[in-house]
Amino acid sequence: MSPATEPQREMLSLVTARVRDAFVRKPFYVDGGLDLVSVCRELSRRGLTTALVRDAAGAPGGGERLGIFTTTDLRDALLRDTPPQRLAVREVARFDIVEVDADAELFEALWLMVAHRVHRLVVRDAAAGGEVTGLLGQLDLVSFVANHSHIIGVQIDEATTLAELQAAAARVDEMVRLLHGSGIRIERVTRLVSELNRRLVARLWALVAPAEVVASSCLLVMGSEGRGEQIVKTDQDNALLLRDDADVDAARAAAAGFSAALAGLGWPPCPGGIMVSNPAWCQPMAAWRESLRGWVHGADPEGPMHLAIFLDAAAVAGDAALLDAARAHLDRVLSGADAYLARFAAAADRFHEPRGWFSWVPGRRDERALDLKKLGTFPIVHGVRALALQAGLRETGTAARLAALAARGVLDATQARDLADALHLLMGLRLTHQLRQQAGGRAAGNEVRPGELSTLEREPLRDALDIVKAFRLWLRQHFHLDTL
């Protein structure tokens, strides 16, 4: 097998493999009351570095809790005043373990390790009554996947220079190509890539911003990055919330360096200036409260779209309580603003596909391009965002919003599922097109010409756009948009 196809083979194994297919180490248990010296003696005798801790003394309701003890915990324990021979293992073990089912796809285990920043997962077998079958370690997973996200995650977390972060960002881009080319579902690709990208952004902020600025602020990613739906790096959408007593000049100086460095990682500057280097998006909380009020009650025509971008914000570094406070203030501003919600939702019906696009003959001179974002993903994303705002939901991802709206009866389950399927199909088609553009040395964009699509792409696209069209009609009725 040639070197060029080896990573693809590794990724294909990841698509079909289950946790039980990897090397799961048999569990070794110790009692929570056993002292550390005795625990280490047993580990040494067995040639192990990890033990599962069964502890009844600390479990609520008289049951038994399960924890994990590693040599890292031993290192921390030795810094305590209590001698290890008098220190029970329950005092230093960690009981916030992360578990995975033996029949879960290996990709799920991969994501859990990345998301929770752990090196081991406790494996349970639901088919055997939830019995613990062992531990899946990072190194064991590494042996199963060559170009895996754990190495990228470690590379990000340990980066001390911009060059090291650039190398990690390039590996994320390569991982996107391999995962998408291997047939992994788009929603899984976005979940993993979003997690890594947020860590990239947070690590970069820690490198360029003074510690006091980081502590007195909250760095946000917004738009598709905030929703966890951006895969190819298109442009920067970020903001900085500052405590009212923060050093604004120092924060804005750091923000300017951050935006420049982020461009070096592959995120181009936002054409609309929606990024931390713009003072309008780097403000103390008092100014943010005025901005939020102005977006709702002011006359600025860009206000609703600025609000839309902010509604998708996710905190990636600093004091997340600042974002919670801003959202609480926004809830108060929007109280009783039903007329505004209708105007806000109207943007979802702004773009329509050209008449008769599906019947166009490939290669016709007058063939116009279709914008997959304007005609496809945006009406779904913004329409669902407007419904979530009306319902007072705090979810940011479109799929999570659809599930919450269906649970509340705002959308029926079939409609929510169809919209999620259409969104994911459009995202996948858009990613395929953008990767082709990049491979051809062009900038990634949203427009495709119908003649460039295969039959297997055109038919699902038509179905997806039909779902979008029906949803736009539904929104008109729900928000009474025809009366605006």
Buried (B, 14 or more C-beta within 10 A) or exposed (E): EEEEEEBBEBBBBBBEBBBBBBEBBEBBEBBBBBBBEBBBEBBEEEEBBBBBBBBEEBBEEEEEBBBBBBEEBBEEBEEEEEEBEEBBBBBBBEBEBBEBBBBBBBBBBBBBBBBEEBBBBBBBBEEEEEEBBBBBBBEBBEEBBBBBBBBBBBBBEEBEEBEBBBBBBEBBBEBBBBBBBBEBBBBBBBBBBBBBBBBBBBBBBBBBBEEEBBEBBBBBBBBBBBBBBBBBBBBBBBBBBBBEEBBBEBBBBBBBBBBEBBBEBBBEBBEEEBBBBBBEBBBBBEBBBEBBBBBBEEEEEEBBBBBBBBBBBBBBBBBBEBBEBBBEBBEEBBEEBEEBBBBBBBBBBEBEBEEEBEEBEEEEEEBEBBBBBBBBBBBBBBBBBBBBBBEEBEBBBBBBBBBBBBEEEBBEEEBBBBBBBBBBBBBBBBBBBBBEBBEEEEEBBBBBBBEBBEEEBBEBBEBBBEBBBBBBEBBBEBBEBEEE
